[in-house]
Every structure is written in structure tokens, then in C-alpha cells.
Amino acid sequence: MDPPAPTPFVDDLRAALGDDAVDVTAATRERYGRNRLPLGDRLPLLVVYPDNTAAVQSTVRLANRHGVALYPVSTGENSGLGLRSPSHRSCAVVDLGARMNRILGVDEVLCTAELEPGVSYQQLYDELERRGHPLMLDTTSGPPDGGIVGNTLDKGAGYTPYFDHFGMSCGLEVVLGDGRVLRTADGALPGSRTWHLGKYGYGPFLDGLFVQSNFGIVTRLGVWLMPRPPVIRTFFFLYPDDDDLVEIMERVRPLKLSNAVPTLLKVTSDLYGLGTVTRYPTARSGGVTPLPDALRRELREEHGLGAWCVSGALYGATEESIAPALARVRAHFEASGRARYVSHEEALEHPAHRIHVDTFSGRPTRQELGLLEWRAGGGAAWFLPATPVVGAIAREHQRLSRRILAEHGFEYVVELVCGPRLARALHLILFDRRDPDEAARARDCYRALAAAYAAAGYPVSRAPLDFQAEAMTRLDTFPEVCASLKHALDPGGVLAPGRYGIE
Ligand SMILES: Cc1cc2nc3c(=O)[nH]c(=O)nc-3n(C[C@H](O)[C@H](O)[C@H](O)COP(=O)(O)OP(=O)(O)OC[C@H]3O[C@@H](n4cnc5c(N)ncnc54)[C@H](O)[C@@H]3O)c2cc1C
């Protein structure tokens, strides 16, 4: 049985924020409780829609008074990680995105923007377009309706030189668990004119406390933007075999260490690419999972993909100025004779490659969401371990993942997003969520992957809601310190209890 909406809390919220700022209807609760994860939907008690920082403060103070937990979301498009579902059923979701979705300012001289939590990637892109694209944002390859604040607070990332969304954020406004408002970094000085310019401020650097935690509700964020390069040229190399991953990683590392390529380099597996343009071929496979190698090869050929596709981009003032760097990158990847080059112009015509053209150009795209349709039933969970950019280790990780996924009846749908030293190994476990047996296998598969990688010394960087607490138990003194901080900043324990395993 779901707990009923706590009437005195709802009455006080309505009195403070207005009738239409609170929704307790079953349809809304169902919509907010829906997610794609294996452990099922999690309906919140109710949903609150504040429209400014003071309204968030009132909500937090009332939550403390009535002992009701809150779960903040911004745009709530955290697909494969939890969407808008709260950490506990006894939470009221605070949807900041519905009404606090204003771009508060764009500074074209110092290349910053100040945003409310509901500003989506598409919205900021459209605003920059309206201004004639003087600046480029870094976007995810996920939902364009997803937002910059929520993604940053979940340590999300993109692909351009500004890929590190927390790294490129500067200055937060946060409502703490006791209702106080904290402005971080240079924003701590009343009237500061450098809030979104000076990241580290005076005294301890507190911004990091508010990512992947439950210590506050962020109501405003400064982000840095990059001047849009006049010319962007992507490049692609298709490799024929799964084991080519060893060569690929050895070639990627020096390019990134020397910064010869300014973007991250994506190393995309065949099914990750195929899933963006087609569905699981039930008729041809007879429903077998994982797909036989011969069929995978056929599908790759039909869709112009490799076992692996390496992509990146070069930026410059003119096409001529980029040409020498592109020639060097081609010589580097083509040296062994295994890679087939695909040009920027060809990629524009290919929907799977076009995703990379868009993301390396700071343009939101819906095409990658096709992955969520690869299997019927819509289940999706991201497993996100770290893989060093070393061929032999990447080969071991590929073997480990393929084995565990196959044992549980799932495909290897992986993209390695490589910096100079570390790759984010994006594994997408796709399953039929309507089938309880398959959902249970997806749960077990995630747990087996997480346990095996942790035992080998490779942690995850982010976890779906269903598995956040479990990931925290693997860490040493870290959870205890987080619990002390929680007690100091949210003494009533009203903010997202259990998020990232912090109670
Ligand atoms: C095909 C596909 C591709 C994807 N590609 C990427 C990618 O390239 N990079 C990437 O990072 N992700 C990716 N994702 C994952 C996800 O969809 C995006 O990261 C999405 O932008 C995050 O959701 P959101 O911005 O709507 O955040 P929200 O759902 O609003 O927020 C995320 C979490 O942060 C917390 N939070 C949110 N707002 C606040 C606040 N104001 N104060 C305190 N806590 C808050 C909440 O716990 C919330 O659950 C992808 C997903 C799919 C399906």
C-alpha cells in the first residue's frame, strides 16, 4: 500500500506556495514514479512545483516541520538512471524544472550563463542560436529535454573540450536542509560581480558537496561556455573486429595526452551504433541473445558500421587550417591497415554517425534515444565503470562484460568515451521491463557487473537509483564522512534520504 499524502503538510504547502503548486493526484504520482529500472516504479507521495528560491526554502522548512522527505529533480530526464522517481516512496518530489526554467543571463564577453534548474539543453541551444551562435554549449547525447543543472549535479558529461559539466560549472545557489541559502565560491560575497567567473572562491571549496549527494537543493548555477569554433570537422574510423579494441585504445591515448584532438574520443561498439538506427532483429536471430557473431557481422555491413567506431572532431578557423591535423589523425589510425576512414561529409548522411557530429558540435540530438527501443519493453539501466586507456585492460574489461552480460541473456551495448587516461565505459543494459523474469535478470546482471569490476579495482562513476546504496557500501571511510556532512547540512534528514546511499 502506498502511504497517503500527509494532509497537514499539503495544506501548509498550499497556503505558502499556492494551490496549483502542489499535486497529489494519482495520475501525476504515477507519472513521476515511472522509470526504466529493474526494481520497478516508485510513486512519490505528491509533487511540489516551486517557482523561486524563497518557495524552495518554504518547502524545505515545512518538510522539516512535518517530518516529510523531499526529492528534488530538475528536468527529470535521467533516463536509465531513475528519471523522476524518488529514492523512497515516502518522498514528495520537488519538481524545480516546471516553473524555475529561466535562462537568467548569458555573458557573451566572458562566455558564461546563469541558469535555473529547469533549463534544458535544447532551450539553451535555441537561445544561443537566437544570438547567432557566438557560443557553443556542451550537450549530452541523451534527451534534449534533459537539463544542465540536473546533469551537472549527477556528474554527467558530454564530448567537447567542455565535456566535464561539473568542471565547467561555476558558482551554485543552494537551499540547505535547514532552509538556509548558500551561494558558493565568489558568490558568497553579497553583491559579488564574479560569482560565475571565480570557481574556487575564498575558504574551502564547497561546490563538490552538492553533486551526487543529498545535502541541498540547487536553485541556480553558473556555467562556462566555449566560443563556437568557425569550422568543426569530425572524423570516423571503423574497425572490423571486437579485439581491435586493444589497438584502438593504444592509438587513442597518445592523441589525447598530447591534446592533438580537442574533443573526447568515442569508441562505439557495433550494437550501441545499431541500436540507434534499428531494432533487435527478432525474426533473423530467432530471439537469441546475445546475437550470434555472424549475424552481428551481417548487420554491421548492412548498416555501414564496424565492430568498433572511433570518432572525434577537430576545430579551426578554416577547413584549410584543420587539414594538416586531420591528415595526422588519419595517418595515426590508418597505420596498421585495420581502420576504414569515414569523412565528416559521409557521416552527415549516416544517422548513427550523425549523433557524433551533433554532440561534437554542441547540438542536442534525439537519435541516440533510439537505443531505448532496441528491445521491446523499454527497460534500461546504465552500468558506468571506469576503464584506463590501456589496450590490455580494455580487452580484459570487454571480455568480463561480454561474459557477464551473456550469462544473464543480454547484449554488449557499450561506448567508451575516452579522455587521456580514463574512459567512461558506458554500458547500457536493455531489457523487457514487462517481463518479471527479464527484469530480475537485469537486476542480477547489474549487480554481477558491479561486483566483478569492484573486485578487480574499477569503481563506477554514477549509478542508477536502484543500485546507489549498494555502490556506497563498497567504499571505505567515505560513507561515514558523508553521513557526518549530511547531519551538519540537513539535520532533519529531509532531503532525498538514501540518494547515493547517504542516509
Ligand atoms: C540514450 C541516452 C544517452 C545519454 N547520454 C548521456 C550523456 O552523454 N551524458 C550524460 O551525462 N548522461 C547521458 N544520459 C543520461 C541522462 O538522460 C542525462 O544525463 C540527463 O541529462 C540527466 O537528466 P536531467 O538533466 O533531466 O537531470 P534530473 O533528472 O533533473 O537530475 C538528475 C538527478 O540529480 C538530482 N537533482 C536534480 N536537480 C537537482 C537540484 N536542483 N538540486 C539537487 N539535486 C538535484 C536528482 O537526484 C536527480 O535525480 C543518456 C541517457 C540516454 C537514455
The ligand as an SDF file (V2000), in Angstrom:
LIG
                    3D

 53 58  0  0  0  0  0  0  0  0999 V2000
   20.4710    7.2950  -24.9920 C   0  0  0  0  0  0  0  0  0  0  0  0
   20.9190    8.0660  -23.8020 C   0  0  0  0  0  0  0  0  0  0  0  0
   22.0810    8.8160  -23.8720 C   0  0  0  0  0  0  0  0  0  0  0  0
   22.5460    9.5150  -22.7570 C   0  0  0  0  0  0  0  0  0  0  0  0
   23.6900   10.2430  -22.8850 N   0  0  0  0  0  0  0  0  0  0  0  0
   24.2010   10.8660  -21.8110 C   0  0  0  0  0  0  0  0  0  0  0  0
   25.4260   11.5920  -21.9060 C   0  0  0  0  0  0  0  0  0  0  0  0
   26.0110   11.7230  -22.9800 O   0  0  0  0  0  0  0  0  0  0  0  0
   25.9150   12.1740  -20.7860 N   0  0  0  0  0  0  0  0  0  0  0  0
   25.2550   12.0890  -19.5920 C   0  0  0  0  0  0  0  0  0  0  0  0
   25.7470   12.6440  -18.6150 O   0  0  0  0  0  0  0  0  0  0  0  0
   24.0950   11.4430  -19.4820 N   0  0  0  0  0  0  0  0  0  0  0  0
   23.5390   10.8240  -20.5490 C   0  0  0  0  0  0  0  0  0  0  0  0
   22.3370   10.1620  -20.4290 N   0  0  0  0  0  0  0  0  0  0  0  0
   21.6770   10.0960  -19.1010 C   0  0  0  0  0  0  0  0  0  0  0  0
   20.5990   11.1930  -18.7880 C   0  0  0  0  0  0  0  0  0  0  0  0
   19.4860   11.0380  -19.6230 O   0  0  0  0  0  0  0  0  0  0  0  0
   21.1360   12.6040  -18.8700 C   0  0  0  0  0  0  0  0  0  0  0  0
   22.2800   12.7090  -18.0640 O   0  0  0  0  0  0  0  0  0  0  0  0
   20.1290   13.6620  -18.4090 C   0  0  0  0  0  0  0  0  0  0  0  0
   20.5080   14.9200  -18.8960 O   0  0  0  0  0  0  0  0  0  0  0  0
   20.0770   13.7810  -16.8910 C   0  0  0  0  0  0  0  0  0  0  0  0
   18.8130   14.0710  -16.5280 O   0  0  0  0  0  0  0  0  0  0  0  0
   18.3270   15.5470  -16.1800 P   0  0  0  0  0  0  0  0  0  0  0  0
   19.2460   16.5020  -16.8040 O   0  0  0  0  0  0  0  0  0  0  0  0
   16.9460   15.6120  -16.6130 O   0  0  0  0  0  0  0  0  0  0  0  0
   18.5310   15.5900  -14.6170 O   0  0  0  0  0  0  0  0  0  0  0  0
   17.4920   15.3730  -13.4320 P   0  0  0  0  0  0  0  0  0  0  0  0
   16.7760   14.0950  -13.6080 O   0  0  0  0  0  0  0  0  0  0  0  0
   16.6920   16.5820  -13.2550 O   0  0  0  0  0  0  0  0  0  0  0  0
   18.5420   15.2940  -12.2560 O   0  0  0  0  0  0  0  0  0  0  0  0
   19.3660   14.1840  -12.0530 C   0  0  0  0  0  0  0  0  0  0  0  0
   19.4110   13.8870  -10.5570 C   0  0  0  0  0  0  0  0  0  0  0  0
   20.1170   14.9430   -9.8850 O   0  0  0  0  0  0  0  0  0  0  0  0
   19.4240   15.3270   -8.6860 C   0  0  0  0  0  0  0  0  0  0  0  0
   18.9900   16.7300   -8.8230 N   0  0  0  0  0  0  0  0  0  0  0  0
   18.4270   17.2470   -9.9220 C   0  0  0  0  0  0  0  0  0  0  0  0
   18.1990   18.5410   -9.7580 N   0  0  0  0  0  0  0  0  0  0  0  0
   18.6140   18.8580   -8.5260 C   0  0  0  0  0  0  0  0  0  0  0  0
   18.6650   20.0760   -7.8010 C   0  0  0  0  0  0  0  0  0  0  0  0
   18.2460   21.2020   -8.3450 N   0  0  0  0  0  0  0  0  0  0  0  0
   19.1700   20.0600   -6.5540 N   0  0  0  0  0  0  0  0  0  0  0  0
   19.6320   18.9080   -6.0140 C   0  0  0  0  0  0  0  0  0  0  0  0
   19.6190   17.7320   -6.6660 N   0  0  0  0  0  0  0  0  0  0  0  0
   19.1240   17.6980   -7.9090 C   0  0  0  0  0  0  0  0  0  0  0  0
   18.2430   14.4020   -8.5390 C   0  0  0  0  0  0  0  0  0  0  0  0
   18.5340   13.3410   -7.6750 O   0  0  0  0  0  0  0  0  0  0  0  0
   18.0200   13.8590   -9.9250 C   0  0  0  0  0  0  0  0  0  0  0  0
   17.5190   12.5540   -9.9100 O   0  0  0  0  0  0  0  0  0  0  0  0
   21.8270    9.4680  -21.5380 C   0  0  0  0  0  0  0  0  0  0  0  0
   20.6310    8.7400  -21.4760 C   0  0  0  0  0  0  0  0  0  0  0  0
   20.1870    8.0580  -22.5950 C   0  0  0  0  0  0  0  0  0  0  0  0
   18.9180    7.2840  -22.4920 C   0  0  0  0  0  0  0  0  0  0  0  0
  1  2  1  0
  2  3  1  0
  2 52  2  0
  3  4  2  0
  4  5  1  0
  4 50  1  0
  5  6  2  0
  6  7  1  0
  6 13  1  0
  7  8  2  0
  7  9  1  0
  9 10  1  0
 10 11  2  0
 10 12  1  0
 12 13  2  0
 13 14  1  0
 14 15  1  0
 14 50  1  0
 15 16  1  0
 16 17  1  0
 16 18  1  0
 18 19  1  0
 18 20  1  0
 20 21  1  0
 20 22  1  0
 22 23  1  0
 23 24  1  0
 24 25  2  0
 24 26  1  0
 24 27  1  0
 27 28  1  0
 28 29  2  0
 28 30  1  0
 28 31  1  0
 31 32  1  0
 32 33  1  0
 33 34  1  0
 33 48  1  0
 34 35  1  0
 35 36  1  0
 35 46  1  0
 36 37  1  0
 36 45  1  0
 37 38  2  0
 38 39  1  0
 39 40  1  0
 39 45  2  0
 40 41  1  0
 40 42  2  0
 42 43  1  0
 43 44  2  0
 44 45  1  0
 46 47  1  0
 46 48  1  0
 48 49  1  0
 50 51  2  0
 51 52  1  0
 52 53  1  0
M  END
$$$$
